[in-house]
Amino acid sequence: MADDVVIFVSARGVWRVNVDPEAGAAAITNTVASGLAGRSGDVVVAIPSAWCLVAHIESGAGARDDHKSMRFRLEEKLPLAAEEIVADFIVQPSPLPPRALGVAVRLDVLRPLIAATEAAGLTVRSVCPLVLLAAQQAGGNEDLIELWREGGDVNVVARSGARVTGWSLVRASDEAAVQREIDIHAMPCAQQPRIELQEELESAAATFAASILAGRARPWVELRRGPLASADPIRSHRRPLNLVLAAAAAFLILLTGAMLVRAARYERLAKSYQRQLSDGFARVFPDWPPPGNVRAVIDSEFRKAQASRTDGASNVAHGSALRTLHEVLSRFPTPAKCDVDRLTFGDSSFELQGRVQAMEDVEPLASAARNAGLEVPPPVTRRGEDGSWTVTLRGAKPQAGVAMVGRP
């Protein structure tokens, strides 16, 4: 069998290597190693259509219709066992019957190809059929049949909208076989699809492969999966990830150093403030031995002083109210012509509520309060039904306090 062309697309260029799939793993490895010597970077490997086995399978609905079950359904249509192939599927658009287009390649051909590529220093990001990369780049939403020449063969690719519904490879010289494949692929269509002869197979495939490398697109068929999946799925992102991790580690180291510097600074400040507090304590209390915790001793003494002042102020307030009581009552006339209902005394004020038979009996009481140094406004009086008078007499010294002592 003649050698087939394998296209390697990278950000640095497009490389073509002639590979004989029947030559064996060692020969494939040597061919790829010599053809890719000195290359580097991520690549998309575009394999020839002649390496692919294509068949339609029924595509059921539901979660059980996974890739593994579809691969075993595809095995029934191929001359190879499921363990000997790697496959992917293009699910048909919804207006068509529920089925999928399966694309499979022999493992004994792709495995040495991928191993040799990565041994040459390249990272295989994706493995796809060459013609499907080109058809996906061409795009379009109408039903049509595309003819892509590949060497001495022609690919007949049927599309419905943005999905491939059929694909076959025939000799370009056999016009009857080409027309027969066109008629077969046109049968599911409601009307005769448009037929286009496409050119520039490799350039269209390389353009779409570049989009895959840039992360802007995903191929219809991905054969870098299952037994051929990368052992390190994030290998292509490993270097930027390592840079991010190194930057994060450096940031944490710098942050830790900054925190240690600040901790040492705060420790020095704490010792300085403690030393100043001890010196101040020694100046205020020269006879006291330096305590272990100066702040605790100062807080304790402050609380004691506050409690002492509060007790002293309370005693003074009560004493002032008693003095006002004594000064006023000692000057009341004997006997006073007043029935006292209530007497209230503060530190510098008093209030008297009572009853008298005549208004002239109120003046001696007001005079007694004035003699005690209180200012007495005119009393409030109200005459009762029995002819007696209810009297409210108040007096206060200038800037009267609020503490009160009362007696009924």
Secondary structure, 3 states (H helix, E strand, C coil): CCCEEEEEEECCEEEEEEECCCCCHHHHHHHHHHHCCCCCEEEEEEECHHHEEEEEEECCCCCCCCHHHHHHHHHCCCCCCHHHEEEEEEECCCCCCCEEEEEEEEHHHHHHHHHHHHHCCEEEEEEEEHHHHHHHHHCCCCCEEEEEEECCEEEEEEEECCEEEEEEEEECCCHHHHHHHHHHHHCCCCCCCEEEEECCHHHHHHHHHHHHHCCCCCCCCCCCCHHHCCCCCCHHHHHHHHHHHHHHHHHHHHHHHHHHHHHHHHHHHHHHHHHHHHHHHHHHCCCCCCCCCHHHHHHHHHHHHHHHHHHHHHHHHHHHHHHHHHHHHCCCCCCCCCEEEEEEEECCEEEEEEEECCHHHCHHHHHHHHHCCCECCCCEEEECCCCCEEEEEEEECCCCCCCEEEEC
